[in-house]
Amino acid sequence: MLQIRLATDADFGQIWPIFHSIVAAGDTYTYPPDTDQQQAYQLWMQAPRLTFVAEEDGEILATYYIKTNQTGGGQHVCNCGYMVSPKARGRGLAKRMCEHSQEIARQLGYLAMQFNFVIASNQVAVDLWTKLGFAIVGRLPRAFLHPQRGYVDALVMYKSLAE
């Protein structure tokens, strides 16, 4: 049975292959494709406010982080990043993690969630976030250099969490 729980340092050994495969592809995240394991640990485990894993039978299949998007007057808006193992795609894990992250965000006192840089060519993500109530509130023309498609747009997506 799938469980979403807080990540521990010991989990990073299973998070790293997921992170590495996604980042090395260079088509959905702005992290350098050659990000090493130590850099990835800092980016995914230390910099965010919290990091979670989706685990089934002791195997980590996906992970996400939640962090404050801006400081000061923008600290009521959070940001999340989600990664699903290539072998676990198509099982609804991103949807479950996004729903989970919204619950956590509310518990932490956030009033909104914003995705700062959704690659427009990542249609699966754009469709999922839209289905989950996120609106495209901005388009950054040719802001991302996709390894196969060249320059593509990036989207800013936003959802109020206030009820």
Rosetta blueprint (number, residue, H / E / L):
1 M L
2 L L
3 Q E
4 I E
5 R E
6 L E
7 A L
8 T L
9 D H
10 A H
11 D H
12 F H
13 G H
14 Q H
15 I H
16 W H
17 P H
18 I H
19 F H
20 H H
21 S H
22 I H
23 V H
24 A H
25 A H
26 G L
27 D L
28 T L
29 Y L
30 T L
31 Y L
32 P L
33 P L
34 D L
35 T L
36 D L
37 Q H
38 Q H
39 Q H
40 A H
41 Y H
42 Q H
43 L H
44 W H
45 M H
46 Q H
47 A L
48 P L
49 R L
50 L E
51 T E
52 F E
53 V E
54 A E
55 E E
56 E E
57 D L
58 G L
59 E E
60 I E
61 L E
62 A E
63 T E
64 Y E
65 Y E
66 I E
67 K E
68 T E
69 N L
70 Q L
71 T L
72 G H
73 G H
74 G H
75 Q L
76 H L
77 V E
78 C E
79 N E
80 C E
81 G E
82 Y E
83 M E
84 V E
85 S L
86 P H
87 K H
88 A H
89 R L
90 G L
91 R L
92 G L
93 L H
94 A H
95 K H
96 R H
97 M H
98 C H
99 E H
100 H H
101 S H
102 Q H
103 E H
104 I H
105 A H
106 R H
107 Q H
108 L L
109 G L
110 Y L
111 L L
112 A E
113 M E
114 Q E
115 F E
116 N E
117 F E
118 V E
119 I E
120 A L
121 S L
122 N L
123 Q H
124 V H
125 A H
126 V H
127 D H
128 L H
129 W H
130 T H
131 K H
132 L L
133 G L
134 F L
135 A E
136 I E
137 V E
138 G E
139 R E
140 L E
141 P E
142 R E
143 A E
144 F E
145 L E
146 H E
147 P L
148 Q L
149 R L
150 G E
151 Y E
152 V E
153 D E
154 A E
155 L E
156 V E
157 M E
158 Y E
159 K E
160 S E
161 L L
162 A L
163 E L
